[in-house]
Amino acid sequence: MDITLLVTKTDFCVPNLECEFHNLGINYRIEYIENHPELVDANQIRHSPNIFVDGKLTFRSQPTQQELKDYFLR
């Protein structure tokens, strides 16, 4: 499973998301919105964070820990 956190460079929730993914044992990578205007346009992104799973926009905001568990540990 390929997981990408698409965030702004100033997004204050990134450390929290990283902690949640780490606690769940889920590998991910971080990409910055500023470096990917094509993803912003193609997915009509207006806010950060965004989580892509296998290239598909899955979350448009910061999910709760329970939402992450429900999605990734089902």
N, CA, C and O atoms as a GROMACS GRO file, in nm:
protein
  296
    1MET      N    1   0.084  -0.117   0.000
    1MET     CA    2   0.000   0.000   0.000
    1MET      C    3   0.089   0.124   0.000
    1MET      O    4   0.180   0.136   0.083
    2ASP      N    5   0.064   0.214  -0.092
    2ASP     CA    6   0.142   0.337  -0.105
    2ASP      C    7   0.063   0.452  -0.043
    2ASP      O    8  -0.044   0.488  -0.092
    3ILE      N    9   0.115   0.509   0.065
    3ILE     CA   10   0.045   0.615   0.137
    3ILE      C   11   0.127   0.742   0.130
    3ILE      O   12   0.246   0.744   0.162
    4THR      N   13   0.060   0.850   0.088
    4THR     CA   14   0.124   0.980   0.078
    4THR      C   15   0.045   1.082   0.156
    4THR      O   16  -0.076   1.095   0.140
    5LEU      N   17   0.114   1.154   0.243
    5LEU     CA   18   0.054   1.268   0.312
    5LEU      C   19   0.088   1.390   0.228
    5LEU      O   20   0.205   1.427   0.216
    6LEU      N   21  -0.013   1.453   0.170
    6LEU     CA   22   0.008   1.574   0.091
    6LEU      C   23  -0.031   1.691   0.179
    6LEU      O   24  -0.148   1.712   0.210
    7VAL      N   25   0.070   1.767   0.220
    7VAL     CA   26   0.052   1.872   0.320
    7VAL      C   27   0.122   2.000   0.278
    7VAL      O   28   0.204   2.001   0.186
    8THR      N   29   0.088   2.109   0.346
    8THR     CA   30   0.163   2.232   0.326
    8THR      C   31   0.286   2.227   0.415
    8THR      O   32   0.290   2.153   0.513
    9LYS      N   33   0.384   2.306   0.381
    9LYS     CA   34   0.508   2.308   0.459
    9LYS      C   35   0.487   2.364   0.599
    9LYS      O   36   0.570   2.343   0.687
   10THR      N   37   0.376   2.436   0.620
   10THR     CA   38   0.350   2.497   0.750
   10THR      C   39   0.236   2.428   0.825
   10THR      O   40   0.188   2.481   0.926
   11ASP      N   41   0.190   2.313   0.779
   11ASP     CA   42   0.078   2.244   0.842
   11ASP      C   43   0.118   2.196   0.982
   11ASP      O   44   0.208   2.114   0.997
   12PHE      N   45   0.050   2.249   1.082
   12PHE     CA   46   0.084   2.217   1.222
   12PHE      C   47   0.042   2.078   1.264
   12PHE      O   48   0.088   2.031   1.369
   13CYS      N   49  -0.042   2.009   1.189
   13CYS     CA   50  -0.089   1.876   1.231
   13CYS      C   51   0.001   1.763   1.180
   13CYS      O   52  -0.023   1.647   1.214
   14VAL      N   53   0.102   1.794   1.101
   14VAL     CA   54   0.189   1.690   1.046
   14VAL      C   55   0.255   1.605   1.156
   14VAL      O   56   0.253   1.482   1.145
   15PRO      N   57   0.314   1.664   1.260
   15PRO     CA   58   0.373   1.580   1.364
   15PRO      C   59   0.272   1.484   1.428
   15PRO      O   60   0.306   1.370   1.460
   16ASN      N   61   0.150   1.530   1.446
   16ASN     CA   62   0.047   1.444   1.503
   16ASN      C   63   0.013   1.329   1.409
   16ASN      O   64   0.001   1.214   1.452
   17LEU      N   65  -0.002   1.358   1.281
   17LEU     CA   66  -0.029   1.252   1.184
   17LEU      C   67   0.085   1.152   1.178
   17LEU      O   68   0.063   1.031   1.173
   18GLU      N   69   0.208   1.203   1.178
   18GLU     CA   70   0.323   1.113   1.176
   18GLU      C   71   0.322   1.021   1.296
   18GLU      O   72   0.351   0.902   1.284
   19CYS      N   73   0.290   1.073   1.411
   19CYS     CA   74   0.284   0.993   1.533
   19CYS      C   75   0.176   0.886   1.521
   19CYS      O   76   0.198   0.770   1.557
   20GLU      N   77   0.059   0.924   1.470
   20GLU     CA   78  -0.050   0.827   1.456
   20GLU      C   79  -0.014   0.716   1.359
   20GLU      O   80  -0.041   0.599   1.385
   21PHE      N   81   0.045   0.752   1.245
   21PHE     CA   82   0.086   0.649   1.149
   21PHE      C   83   0.194   0.560   1.209
   21PHE      O   84   0.192   0.438   1.190
   22HIS      N   85   0.289   0.620   1.280
   22HIS     CA   86   0.394   0.541   1.344
   22HIS      C   87   0.335   0.444   1.446
   22HIS      O   88   0.372   0.326   1.448
   23ASN      N   89   0.244   0.491   1.529
   23ASN     CA   90   0.181   0.406   1.631
   23ASN      C   91   0.103   0.291   1.569
   23ASN      O   92   0.092   0.184   1.630
   24LEU      N   93   0.050   0.311   1.451
   24LEU     CA   94  -0.025   0.206   1.382
   24LEU      C   95   0.067   0.116   1.298
   24LEU      O   96   0.021   0.017   1.241
   25GLY      N   97   0.194   0.150   1.291
   25GLY     CA   98   0.289   0.071   1.213
   25GLY      C   99   0.269   0.084   1.063
   25GLY      O  100   0.293  -0.011   0.988
   26ILE      N  101   0.224   0.201   1.018
   26ILE     CA  102   0.194   0.223   0.877
   26ILE      C  103   0.302   0.312   0.816
   26ILE      O  104   0.329   0.421   0.865
   27ASN      N  105   0.363   0.264   0.708
   27ASN     CA  106   0.463   0.342   0.636
   27ASN      C  107   0.395   0.444   0.546
   27ASN      O  108   0.287   0.418   0.492
   28TYR      N  109   0.456   0.559   0.531
   28TYR     CA  110   0.401   0.668   0.452
   28TYR      C  111   0.516   0.754   0.404
   28TYR      O  112   0.630   0.737   0.446
   29ARG      N  113   0.483   0.847   0.316
   29ARG     CA  114   0.581   0.948   0.277
   29ARG      C  115   0.509   1.083   0.277
   29ARG      O  116   0.387   1.090   0.264
   30ILE      N  117   0.586   1.187   0.290
   30ILE     CA  118   0.531   1.322   0.290
   30ILE      C  119   0.567   1.392   0.161
   30ILE      O  120   0.682   1.390   0.118
   31GLU      N  121   0.468   1.454   0.099
   31GLU     CA  122   0.488   1.539  -0.018
   31GLU      C  123   0.424   1.673   0.015
   31GLU      O  124   0.327   1.680   0.090
   32TYR      N  125   0.479   1.777  -0.041
   32TYR     CA  126   0.428   1.911  -0.012
   32TYR      C  127   0.343   1.966  -0.126
   32TYR      O  128   0.380   1.958  -0.243
   33ILE      N  129   0.230   2.020  -0.089
   33ILE     CA  130   0.136   2.079  -0.185
   33ILE      C  131   0.209   2.177  -0.276
   33ILE      O  132   0.184   2.181  -0.396
   34GLU      N  133   0.297   2.255  -0.217
   34GLU     CA  134   0.368   2.357  -0.293
   34GLU      C  135   0.449   2.298  -0.410
   34GLU      O  136   0.476   2.366  -0.508
   35ASN      N  137   0.487   2.171  -0.399
   35ASN     CA  138   0.566   2.105  -0.503
   35ASN      C  139   0.482   2.027  -0.603
   35ASN      O  140   0.536   1.974  -0.700
   36HIS      N  141   0.350   2.020  -0.581
   36HIS     CA  142   0.264   1.937  -0.666
   36HIS      C  143   0.136   2.009  -0.706
   36HIS      O  144   0.026   1.965  -0.671
   37PRO      N  145   0.148   2.117  -0.781
   37PRO     CA  146   0.027   2.189  -0.823
   37PRO      C  147  -0.066   2.104  -0.910
   37PRO      O  148  -0.186   2.128  -0.914
   38GLU      N  149  -0.010   2.005  -0.978
   38GLU     CA  150  -0.093   1.918  -1.062
   38GLU      C  151  -0.190   1.835  -0.976
   38GLU      O  152  -0.304   1.812  -1.018
   39LEU      N  153  -0.147   1.791  -0.857
   39LEU     CA  154  -0.236   1.717  -0.767
   39LEU      C  155  -0.342   1.809  -0.708
   39LEU      O  156  -0.457   1.769  -0.690
   40VAL      N  157  -0.302   1.932  -0.680
   40VAL     CA  158  -0.397   2.030  -0.626
   40VAL      C  159  -0.508   2.054  -0.728
   40VAL      O  160  -0.626   2.051  -0.693
   41ASP      N  161  -0.472   2.076  -0.852
   41ASP     CA  162  -0.571   2.101  -0.957
   41ASP      C  163  -0.656   1.978  -0.985
   41ASP      O  164  -0.779   1.988  -0.993
   42ALA      N  165  -0.593   1.864  -1.000
   42ALA     CA  166  -0.665   1.742  -1.036
   42ALA      C  167  -0.763   1.697  -0.928
   42ALA      O  168  -0.865   1.636  -0.959
   43ASN      N  169  -0.732   1.727  -0.802
   43ASN     CA  170  -0.816   1.680  -0.690
   43ASN      C  171  -0.890   1.793  -0.620
   43ASN      O  172  -0.953   1.771  -0.516
   44GLN      N  173  -0.884   1.911  -0.676
   44GLN     CA  174  -0.952   2.029  -0.620
   44GLN      C  175  -0.921   2.045  -0.471
   44GLN      O  176  -1.011   2.062  -0.389
   45ILE      N  177  -0.794   2.038  -0.439
   45ILE     CA  178  -0.749   2.048  -0.300
   45ILE      C  179  -0.749   2.194  -0.257
   45ILE      O  180  -0.698   2.281  -0.327
   46ARG      N  181  -0.809   2.218  -0.141
   46ARG     CA  182  -0.817   2.354  -0.087
   46ARG      C  183  -0.754   2.366   0.052
   46ARG      O  184  -0.726   2.476   0.098
   47HIS      N  185  -0.732   2.253   0.117
   47HIS     CA  186  -0.682   2.254   0.254
   47HIS      C  187  -0.577   2.145   0.272
   47HIS      O  188  -0.557   2.060   0.185
   48SER      N  189  -0.512   2.149   0.385
   48SER     CA  190  -0.413   2.048   0.423
   48SER      C  191  -0.452   1.999   0.562
   48SER      O  192  -0.499   2.078   0.644
   49PRO      N  193  -0.433   1.874   0.590
   49PRO     CA  194  -0.364   1.767   0.517
   49PRO      C  195  -0.459   1.691   0.424
   49PRO      O  196  -0.582   1.700   0.435
   50ASN      N  197  -0.399   1.617   0.333
   50ASN     CA  198  -0.469   1.526   0.244
   50ASN      C  199  -0.392   1.394   0.246
   50ASN      O  200  -0.269   1.393   0.249
   51ILE      N  201  -0.465   1.286   0.245
   51ILE     CA  202  -0.400   1.154   0.248
   51ILE      C  203  -0.441   1.077   0.123
   51ILE      O  204  -0.559   1.056   0.097
   52PHE      N  205  -0.340   1.034   0.047
   52PHE     CA  206  -0.361   0.954  -0.072
   52PHE      C  207  -0.321   0.810  -0.041
   52PHE      O  208  -0.218   0.785   0.021
   53VAL      N  209  -0.403   0.717  -0.085
   53VAL     CA  210  -0.372   0.574  -0.072
   53VAL      C  211  -0.373   0.516  -0.212
   53VAL      O  212  -0.475   0.519  -0.282
   54ASP      N  213  -0.259   0.464  -0.252
   54ASP     CA  214  -0.242   0.407  -0.387
   54ASP      C  215  -0.287   0.506  -0.495
   54ASP      O  216  -0.353   0.468  -0.591
   55GLY      N  217  -0.250   0.632  -0.476
   55GLY     CA  218  -0.278   0.735  -0.576
   55GLY      C  219  -0.417   0.795  -0.570
   55GLY      O  220  -0.448   0.885  -0.647
   56LYS      N  221  -0.503   0.746  -0.481
   56LYS     CA  222  -0.641   0.796  -0.470
   56LYS      C  223  -0.654   0.881  -0.345
   56LYS      O  224  -0.611   0.841  -0.237
   57LEU      N  225  -0.714   1.000  -0.360
   57LEU     CA  226  -0.738   1.086  -0.245
   57LEU      C  227  -0.839   1.020  -0.153
   57LEU      O  228  -0.954   0.999  -0.191
   58THR      N  229  -0.796   0.988  -0.032
   58THR     CA  230  -0.878   0.912   0.062
   58THR      C  231  -0.931   0.997   0.176
   58THR      O  232  -1.045   0.980   0.218
   59PHE      N  233  -0.849   1.089   0.226
   59PHE     CA  234  -0.890   1.180   0.333
   59PHE      C  235  -0.855   1.322   0.292
   59PHE      O  236  -0.744   1.349   0.245
   60ARG      N  237  -0.951   1.415   0.308
   60ARG     CA  238  -0.931   1.555   0.274
   60ARG      C  239  -0.906   1.642   0.397
   60ARG      O  240  -0.897   1.764   0.386
   61SER      N  241  -0.896   1.582   0.510
   61SER     CA  242  -0.867   1.655   0.633
   61SER      C  243  -0.801   1.557   0.728
   61SER      O  244  -0.785   1.439   0.697
   62GLN      N  245  -0.764   1.606   0.845
   62GLN     CA  246  -0.697   1.518   0.940
   62GLN      C  247  -0.798   1.419   0.997
   62GLN      O  248  -0.893   1.460   1.064
   63PRO      N  249  -0.778   1.290   0.971
   63PRO     CA  250  -0.868   1.190   1.027
   63PRO      C  251  -0.838   1.166   1.174
   63PRO      O  252  -0.728   1.193   1.222
   64THR      N  253  -0.937   1.117   1.243
   64THR     CA  254  -0.915   1.079   1.383
   64THR      C  255  -0.834   0.950   1.385
   64THR      O  256  -0.820   0.882   1.284
   65GLN      N  257  -0.780   0.918   1.501
   65GLN     CA  258  -0.706   0.793   1.513
   65GLN      C  259  -0.798   0.674   1.484
   65GLN      O  260  -0.756   0.576   1.423
   66GLN      N  261  -0.923   0.683   1.528
   66GLN     CA  262  -1.017   0.574   1.502
   66GLN      C  263  -1.047   0.560   1.354
   66GLN      O  264  -1.058   0.448   1.304
   67GLU      N  265  -1.059   0.672   1.282
   67GLU     CA  266  -1.082   0.665   1.138
   67GLU      C  267  -0.963   0.599   1.068
   67GLU      O  268  -0.981   0.520   0.975
   68LEU      N  269  -0.841   0.631   1.113
   68LEU     CA  270  -0.722   0.567   1.056
   68LEU      C  271  -0.724   0.417   1.084
   68LEU      O  272  -0.696   0.337   0.994
   69LYS      N  273  -0.755   0.379   1.207
   69LYS     CA  274  -0.762   0.237   1.242
   69LYS      C  275  -0.865   0.166   1.157
   69LYS      O  276  -0.839   0.060   1.102
   70ASP      N  277  -0.985   0.226   1.147
   70ASP     CA  278  -1.092   0.164   1.071
   70ASP      C  279  -1.055   0.145   0.924
   70ASP      O  280  -1.089   0.043   0.864
   71TYR      N  281  -0.985   0.242   0.868
   71TYR     CA  282  -0.949   0.233   0.726
   71TYR      C  283  -0.832   0.140   0.702
   71TYR      O  284  -0.838   0.054   0.613
   72PHE      N  285  -0.725   0.154   0.779
   72PHE     CA  286  -0.602   0.081   0.750
   72PHE      C  287  -0.591  -0.055   0.818
   72PHE      O  288  -0.514  -0.140   0.772
   73LEU      N  289  -0.664  -0.077   0.923
   73LEU     CA  290  -0.652  -0.204   0.996
   73LEU      C  291  -0.777  -0.290   0.983
   73LEU      O  292  -0.800  -0.377   1.067
   74ARG      N  293  -0.855  -0.267   0.882
   74ARG     CA  294  -0.979  -0.344   0.863
   74ARG      C  295  -0.952  -0.484   0.820
   74ARG      O  296  -1.045  -0.561   0.801
   0.00000   0.00000   0.00000
